[in-house]
Amino acid sequence: GWNDAVSRRSFLKLMGASLAFAGLTACYPIQRKKIVAYVKAPEEIVAGKPLFFATTMPFAGYAMGLLAESHMGRPTKLEGNPKHPASFGATDIYAQAEPLVMYDPDRAIDVTNATKKSTWKDFTTALAGAPRNGGLRILTGTLTSPSLIAQIQAVLKANPGAKWHQYEPFNLSSVRAGSRMAFGSDVQPIYAFEKADIVFGLDADFMDTAPGGVRYSKDFATARRVRHDKQQMNRFYAAESSPNTTGSMADHRLRMKPSEIESLARLVANRLGVTAAAGNALGNDLAKWVDAAITDLQAHRGRSLVVAGVAAAPVVHALAYAMNAALGNIGQTVSFIASPEAVPVDHLASIQELATDLKAGAVDSLLIIGTNPAFTAPAELGFAELISKAKFSAYLGLYHDETANLTQWHVPESHFLEAWGDARAFDGTTSIIQPLIEPLYRSKSAGEMIAAVAGQADKTSYDLIQAYWKGQRAAGFDSFWETTLHDGLIVGSASPTVGVSVKSGFAGEPQAKSDGLELILRLDPTIFDGRYANNGWLQELPKPLTSLTWDNAALIAPATAEEYKVRNGDVIELTFEGRSMKVPVWIMAGHCAGGVTVYLGYGRTRTGRVGTGTGFNAYPLRSVKSPWGGTGLAIKKTEATYPLVSTQDHFTLEGSREDVFQAKTLASLAAAHGGHAHAEHTAGQPLHNKAVNPHTQEREYNGYLEPVAPVYQSGLGPAQQHLGDGSHAREEQEELSDLSLYPQWKYEGNAWGMVIDLSVCNGCSACVVACNSENNITIVGKEEVAVGREMHWIKVDRYYSGDENDPSSLNHQPRMCVHCEKAPCETVCPVEATVHDAEGLNIMAYNRCVGTRYCANNCPYKVRRFNFYDHTAQWFGQEGWSTKVVANASQLGLNPDVSVRSRGVMEKCSYCVQRINAARIEAKKEMRPIKDGEVVTACQAACPTEAIIFGNLNDASSRVSRLKKEKTNFFMLPELNTAARTTYLARIVNPNPALNVESPNAHG
């Protein structure tokens, strides 16, 4: 049938064909010849040995440089390109989840006409005969692709009266509107967080959604990292309405409604010498916080940074730019470039203009490319109903989604790993999108779609990209092309900085004061704007801070919940600007009082088996006037309830919190060891806190009881306070070894271990998705997650300190198997399915496991996962499918180096033993030891902040060995004497001594 996927035989043909194309190798170009069957492998292909190719992932229009791992022609894993400025070797959850998108059996397979199977030839024939007469309209998402933009502009020139519109929910329109207000020019900021000693955030989300978020996370962490020889760190003030991963890194965090963010920005700007109308009065209780922040900013002129979030109002961005100018930061910690989008537009105004033309009957032919306006367009436009008003309509998209169901024609879109293209990064750096495989289905790229409009339907994406760049680099093109493909970017293509100067009187009058409820709309931290709704890894990924999976909710502060007498799971009706939606409540510690946050992207009606029907659609509340919410929200409690699932209380640990999570201030760290924190960064005197008996006091968080742990002045557990020579934790374990009944084993050669730096972990969960992708970890579905059966090998725990309405800190701690040298799991396994190897790894023999689960019961760290059902067959096999789609698509994306587990088998973190083995083989061939840094685990490779470090403990010069000697190094649950190979560096915070803050040691 037309919905059948490619067969295995056909896939092998495609795979062989893909290897015959010149661009599909990064270092060793294969000659472009006729397509031949995969009978004799090219010399670069060695069975069992993956190849890596530099490519580029366009995300919301902007490029992220990647290295794609390919097994025998099958892309299976994505890593960051260390040469690319947007990634520098790291990635985010979306890049890690992309292989699952490419092999998704729910992707559109064939061209359809009125939902019936058709062909590309039939489509191009219809397109050629489609009416234009000045009524051609092209709608795309954000575009930075130089070649595609040139194609579109050529089409516009050839069709007088044609228009190009851009729209997607995430865009930088507000950022650029702020630059026009402040400078009178359309520019975008580039931040240098590694140079900033003081960072002041206004609803900032630079680690979350902003283009360059991976790079900014890395740069921020560079200034945050503390070592025995570097006891300086930045200080971060965050004023925000809805908690996010960026704000969780703050030393001082202020909860405010969005309308109050503008008032704060105006207040601080005036105090820093910026002429702007004063905002609405803020409470006197905030004066001390604001004074301290302003004093810090003034004391660090040229070394500070004021940052506004993407969703902040244009005037907030303008005020942030003006504050940076007043502080002398422009040219130091922030610079400005022309927009990489080349044709930047106001996305909301653009789609509103298109809707007006559709309504007026002025659109003859409508082409929608790579964006889903039927689902995401502002509600009052009624865009879904207007599509039918075009005489001819066509849609290029990955899925047969809401928009595809309304257009006359739907052309399947090629995944970026299947088609050639190009894109620009946040700083303007241009790179080539290099495919690794021929399209699995009968799909086309955006460039091929536009070429068809221009009457060049026979052109391939390779033809188009080569033609464009030959026109740009005619001299020495072959050398340029090979170098660009090898490096993954065009060296020296970053945009030059431009000079700016602040205009006078730009800020205008402040918005009216609001005392009522405010709606806060944000992109979902896992499925983004809804485009990843059918991605099981991201649906099941616990959201940072709430740990919710498979759903969105109305996030409210504990005080607001008490005022409206609602509890977790109670369904409420939200009414905003005359439009309503029903959504369940989730009480969120640290949320601003008087605000309600709802994530966009859920409530999809057409996306696929995984995502259809999950969550609640908040787009009906979005408008052109208020794209990110606003004042005037009304709440009505209903009688209904809805089951929400959070993983925060799954796999909980026994013991007091200080034996699990450690944190301390920068000043106390220096004082405890006779040192001195840098004068400009000192956090004041050590904190004194009264210990609380964890067995007698409890506090309710998110519907479950969590003990309030004792807090120690030093930030370390009582058993560790007396050790301060830099290797206290390891020495304590060695001293206790004589008390063990385990025989002592001398680990010669390699002894693998890991350190996780809690000071720079922001809880983004890139490590979790990277682990899923590398180790073929399955999803289980909402019902199984609800009973604690999720399969993630890494769990990112969230801890708060302080009052639940206004916590003084939000902390994250990744937890996976710690590979105990004296592993409690091994002694109770009756069949020796879990054992130790000669290098200290606690390994699993899957074919021995009989599923007693004794090991999980005896694991004090609660890091083992059991397959209660054959979930791999359900999600990656043929079960439940009417065709062979999954068997011949999803399974092709699995990592062949890792065994796929089945029902009745226990699994856990393996320290990526397959990567260790690969490095061992290479080292043996070259007759040398494994080099430090040669083995990089999947979680370590993905981490944007470099919080995870792995290596050989027997190599005294290795990075992990040096970190184990840091005075902040600690074991989790040290009293158990398991000699864990994974340890942590305590989280170090840098509070202002002028502000009294609670100890950073935290509770769940």
Buried (B, 14 or more C-beta within 10 A) or exposed (E): EEEEBBEBEEBBBBBBBBBBBBBBBBEEBBEEEEEEEBEEEBEBBEEEEBBBBBBBBBBBBBBBBBBBBBBBBBBBBBBBBEBBBBBBBBBBBBBBBBBBBBBBBBBBBBBBBEEEBBEBEEBBEBBEEBEBEEBBBBBBBBBBBBBBBBBBEBBBEEBEEBBBBBBBBBBBBBBBBBBBBBBEBBBBBBBBBBBBBBBBBBBBBBBBBBBBBBBBBBBBBBBBBBBBEEBBBBBBBBBBBBBBBBBBBBBBBBBBBBBBBBBBBBBBBBBBEBEBEEBBEBEEEBEEBBBBBBBBBBEBBBBBBBBBBBBBBBBBBBBBBBBBBBBBBBBBBBBBBBBBBBEBBBBBEBBBBBBEBBBEEBBBBBBBBBBBBBBBBBBBBEBBEBBEBBBBBBBBBBBBBBBBBBBBBBBBBBBBBBBBBBBBBBBBBBBBBBBBBBBBBBBBBBBBBBBBBBEBBEBBBBBBBBBBBEEEBEEEBEEBBBEBBBBBBBEEBBBEBEEBEBBEEBBEEBBEEBEEBBBBBBBBBBBBBBBBBBBBBBBBBBBBBBBBBBBBBBBBBBBBBBBBEBEBBBBBBBBBBEBEBBBBBBBBBBBBBBBBBBBBBBBBEBBBBBBBEBBBBBBBBBBBEBBBBBBBBEBEEEEEEBEBBBBBBBBBBEBBBBBBBBBBBBBBBBBBBEEEBBEEBBBBEBBEBEBBEBEEEEBEBBBEEBBBBBBBBBBBBEBBBEBBEBBBBBEBBEEBEEEBEBEEEEBEEBBBBBBBBBBBBBBBBBBBBBBBBBBBBBBBBBEBBBEEBBBBBBBBBBBBBBEBBBBBBBBBBBBBBBBBBBBBBBEBBEEEBBBBEEBBBBBBEBEEBEBBBBBBEBBBBBBBBBBBBBBBBBBBBBEEBEBBBBBBBBBBBBBBBBBBBBEBBBBBBBBBBBBBEBBBEBBEEEEEBBBBBBBBBBBBBBBBBBBBBBBBBBBEEBBBBBBBBBBBBBBBBBBBBBBBBBBBBBBBBBBBEEBEBBBBBBBB
